[in-house]
Amino acid sequence: SAYAGIDTDDPDLAPFNASGGKILVWHGVNDEVIPIQGTSQYYDSVVEKMGGLETVQSFYRYYVVPGNGHMSPNGTSNPQANPPIFAADQFYQLLVNWVEKGEAPERVDIVSPTDKPVARSQPACPYPQKVTYREGNPNLAASFDCKE
């Protein structure tokens, strides 16, 4: 097979890391096509193989995004939903800033694509941190923290 050499579950990213590469990944909790557990398990296996979370987060960050589905225009297969999503170039700009300026991404606030039925914002947190409601308006990112 033409794809027999592809090994997408190999957690040894040492050559990639040694070359100075950076990886940013996000996965929507409501992905209706690809279960999030596979992405999380892979990241956990990289952390285990590569010497721990601090080492891995120096070149690879993974964001779990509540409310998001499989990359449809509004972040979900429900056309009436309006969950916060990454803006068109937001994730790319985070990667550019990390590679070119050394600014590793942490918490990233994302916003809903429209104000219908209501505009919402929320943080996306680097795994294993999770979005945690603190207090205040649940439609505003300022009401949430990133916590393990």
C-alpha positions, 0 to 999 in steps of 0.5 A, spaced: 500 500 500 502 507 498 501 508 505 504 502 509 509 507 511 505 512 515 505 511 522 501 516 525 501 513 532 508 513 534 509 518 540 517 519 539 517 526 536 524 527 538 527 528 531 521 533 530 523 536 536 530 536 535 529 540 528 526 545 532 519 544 530 513 546 533 506 543 533 499 546 535 493 541 535 486 543 537 480 538 538 473 539 539 469 536 545 463 535 540 467 532 534 461 528 531 466 524 526 473 523 530 472 522 537 477 526 542 479 520 546 484 518 540 487 525 540 488 525 548 491 518 548 496 520 543 498 526 546 498 523 553 503 517 550 507 523 547 508 526 554 510 519 557 515 517 551 518 524 551 520 525 558 514 529 561 509 535 560 514 540 561 518 537 555 513 536 550 509 543 552 516 546 549 514 544 542 507 541 542 501 544 545 494 541 545 487 544 546 481 541 548 475 546 545 468 545 549 462 545 544 466 545 538 464 539 533 468 537 526 470 544 523 464 546 520 463 553 519 460 554 526 464 549 530 458 544 530 454 540 525 448 543 529 446 550 524 443 553 530 449 552 535 453 558 536 459 556 540 466 560 540 471 557 535 478 559 533 478 565 528 480 563 521 487 565 522 487 565 530 491 558 531 496 560 525 498 566 528 499 563 535 504 558 531 507 564 527 508 567 534 511 561 537 516 559 531 518 566 530 518 570 536 518 565 541 511 566 544 509 559 547 501 559 547 497 559 553 490 560 554 487 563 548 480 566 548 475 564 542 469 567 540 462 565 537 462 567 529 456 571 530 451 574 535 445 570 534 442 567 538 448 571 543 455 572 542 459 568 547 467 567 548 470 562 552 478 560 553 481 554 550 486 551 555 492 547 553 491 540 555 491 537 561 488 544 563 480 544 562 476 550 562 473 551 569 467 556 570 469 561 576 463 566 576 460 571 572 456 571 566 457 564 563 457 567 556 464 571 557 471 568 557 473 572 563 468 568 567 472 562 566 479 559 568 484 554 565 485 549 571 488 542 571 
